């Protein structure tokens, strides 16, 4: 269905944006037989190898979404670059028109530290959700109120301010402004940039319920696992050079 395809597109864009240095590198990573095109079998098989999706039909749906002429059964470099260069509007996904290596490193570092701190405190994603969702929905200012001292929506939702307070006050995290921005953009992709530093949640428009939070947590773990082989490969190359 459309919702599943949107989630798959978001996961695939995020994987490409954190794994490859350029559009060309991303294309060559899927062109396994180096013949200049990516066949549907090649594409779906590599998606399954990477555990981005286990279902062939989902992989084929993603292939058809990218290909300019899916009937040929092949993706060209032009197809791939065109798709990656488009402004991604589905689900408020970021525009990966340029893939910045430094931004990817910031995102990976921030997600890895958050994941480690959460797993040190919680046994599963449900406990993680409760840890964040019970936080007050505003920072305490000169005058405290119900939003800064309590949570009228206890256990129901996680808002951007609640996530920030949970990271800073409960988990003991001290992410840099760029790292916090990366975390907010990951969990709340539709959140306007001007609200990243908000001291209070004005509404619940961008809040995550339990199901949405668990999807994000699963996506975070998958992203960190997918980036690990690249790290291991670099270590192997360094040992060979030594």
C-alpha positions in Angstrom: 0.0 0.0 0.0 1.0 3.7 -0.3 1.9 4.0 3.4 4.3 1.1 3.3 5.8 2.4 0.1 6.4 5.8 1.6 8.1 4.2 4.6 10.3 2.1 2.4 11.2 5.2 0.3 12.1 7.1 3.4 14.3 4.2 4.7 16.0 3.8 1.3 16.7 7.5 1.0 18.1 7.6 4.5 20.3 4.6 3.8 21.7 6.1 0.6 22.3 9.4 2.3 24.3 7.9 5.1 26.2 5.2 3.2 27.4 6.8 0.0 29.5 9.9 -0.9 27.8 10.7 -4.2 24.9 9.8 -6.5 27.3 7.9 -8.7 28.7 5.8 -5.8 25.1 4.9 -4.7 24.3 3.7 -8.3 27.5 1.7 -8.5 26.7 0.1 -5.1 23.6 -1.5 -6.6 25.1 -2.2 -10.1 26.6 -5.5 -8.8 27.6 -6.9 -12.2 29.0 -3.5 -13.4 27.1 -3.5 -16.7 26.0 0.1 -16.4 22.3 -0.6 -15.5 20.6 -2.1 -12.4 18.2 -4.9 -13.2 15.1 -5.4 -11.1 16.5 -8.7 -9.9 19.8 -7.0 -9.0 18.0 -4.2 -7.2 15.6 -6.4 -5.2 18.2 -8.9 -4.3 20.5 -6.2 -2.9 17.7 -4.7 -0.9 17.1 -8.1 0.7 20.8 -8.7 1.3 20.9 -5.3 3.1 17.7 -6.2 5.1 16.0 -3.0 3.9 13.1 -5.2 3.0 12.5 -8.9 3.0 9.6 -9.0 0.6 10.3 -9.1 -3.1 7.0 -7.4 -4.0 8.0 -4.4 -1.8 11.4 -4.2 -3.5 9.7 -4.3 -7.0 7.3 -1.5 -5.9 10.3 0.7 -5.0 12.0 -0.2 -8.2 9.0 0.8 -10.2 8.8 4.1 -8.3 12.4 5.0 -9.2 12.5 3.8 -12.8 11.3 6.2 -15.6 10.2 3.1 -17.6 9.8 0.1 -15.3 8.6 -2.1 -18.2 12.2 -2.4 -19.3 13.2 -4.0 -16.1 16.3 -1.8 -15.7 17.4 1.3 -13.9 19.8 3.6 -15.6 22.3 6.0 -14.0 20.0 8.8 -15.2 17.0 7.3 -13.5 18.8 6.9 -10.3 20.4 10.4 -10.2 17.1 12.0 -11.2 15.2 10.3 -8.4 17.8 11.1 -5.8 18.0 14.7 -6.9 14.3 15.3 -6.6 12.9 17.3 -3.7 11.5 14.6 -1.5 8.1 15.8 -0.2 6.6 12.5 0.9 6.3 12.4 4.7 8.3 15.6 5.0 11.4 13.7 4.0 14.5 15.9 3.6 15.9 16.8 0.3 19.0 14.7 -0.4 19.9 16.7 -3.5 23.4 16.9 -2.1 24.7 14.1 0.2 26.9 15.8 2.7 29.5 13.4 4.3 29.9 15.6 7.4 26.1 15.7 8.0 25.9 11.9 7.8 28.7 11.6 10.4 26.8 13.9 12.7 23.6 12.0 12.2 25.3 8.6 12.9 27.1 9.8 16.0 23.9 11.4 17.5 21.8 8.3 16.8 24.4 5.9 18.1 24.8 7.8 21.4 21.1 8.1 21.8 20.6 4.4 21.1 23.3 3.4 23.6 21.9 5.6 26.3 18.3 4.3 25.7 19.4 0.7 25.7 21.4 1.2 29.0 18.1 2.4 30.7 15.4 0.4 29.0 14.8 -3.3 28.0 12.6 -2.5 25.0 11.1 0.2 22.8 8.0 0.4 24.9 10.0 1.3 28.0 11.9 3.9 25.9 8.6 5.4 24.7 7.3 5.7 28.3 10.6 7.2 29.4 10.2 10.1 26.9 6.4 10.3 26.9 6.2 11.0 30.6 8.4 14.1 30.4 6.7 17.5 30.8 6.0 19.3 27.5 7.8 22.5 28.3 11.0 23.7 29.9 10.7 25.4 33.3 11.0 29.1 32.8 10.8 31.9 35.4 7.2 30.9 36.1 6.4 27.2 36.2 3.1 25.9 34.9 1.4 22.6 34.2 3.2 22.1 30.9 6.7 22.5 32.6 5.9 20.5 35.7 3.5 17.8 34.6 2.2 16.0 31.5 -1.5 16.1 30.7 -1.0 13.5 27.9 1.1 11.1 30.1 2.2 7.9 28.2 0.2 8.8 25.1 2.6 10.8 22.9 6.2 12.0 22.5 6.7 15.6 21.4 9.9 17.3 20.2 10.3 19.2 23.5 9.7 15.9 25.5 12.4 14.1 23.5 14.9 16.9 24.1 14.2 17.0 27.8 14.4 13.3 28.0 17.8 13.3 26.3 19.2 16.1 28.4 17.6 15.6 31.8 17.0 11.8 32.1 19.6 10.2 29.8 22.3 12.7 30.7 23.1 13.4 27.1 24.8 16.6 26.0 24.5 16.6 22.2 25.8 19.6 20.3 23.2 21.9 18.6 23.9 20.1 15.2 23.5 16.7 16.8 20.2 17.7 18.4 19.0 19.1 15.1 19.9 15.8 13.5 17.9 13.8 16.1 14.9 16.1 15.8 15.0 15.9 12.0 15.2 12.1 12.2 12.3 11.6 14.7 10.2 14.6 13.5 10.9 15.1 9.8 8.0 17.5 9.3 9.0 19.8 12.2 9.7 23.3 10.9 13.3 24.4 11.5 12.1 27.5 13.5 10.6 25.1 16.1 13.8 23.1 16.8 14.7 25.5 19.7 11.2 25.9 21.0 10.9 25.8 24.8 7.3 24.7 24.7 5.1 22.5 22.5 2.4 24.7 21.1 0.4 21.7 19.9 0.6 18.0 19.3 0.8 18.2 15.5 4.3 16.6 15.3 4.0 14.2 18.2 4.7 10.5 17.9 2.4 7.8 19.3 3.8 4.4 20.4 3.5 2.8 17.0 5.3 5.7 15.2 8.0 5.8 17.9 8.7 2.1 17.6 8.9 2.5 13.8 11.5 5.2 14.2 13.4 3.1 16.8 13.5 0.2 14.4 14.6 2.5 11.5 17.4 3.9 13.7 18.7 0.4 14.6 18.6 -0.7 10.9 20.4 2.4 9.9 23.2 1.9 12.5 23.5 -1.8 11.4 23.7 -0.9 7.8 26.5 1.6 8.4 28.5 -0.9 10.4 29.8 -3.0 7.4 31.3 0.2 5.9 33.1 0.9 9.1 34.4 -2.7 9.3 35.6 -2.4 5.6 37.6 0.7 6.4 39.2 -1.1 9.4 40.1 -4.0 7.1 41.7 -1.7 4.5 43.7 0.0 7.2 45.1 -3.3 8.5 46.0 -4.3 4.9 47.9 -1.0 4.4 49.8 -1.6 7.7 
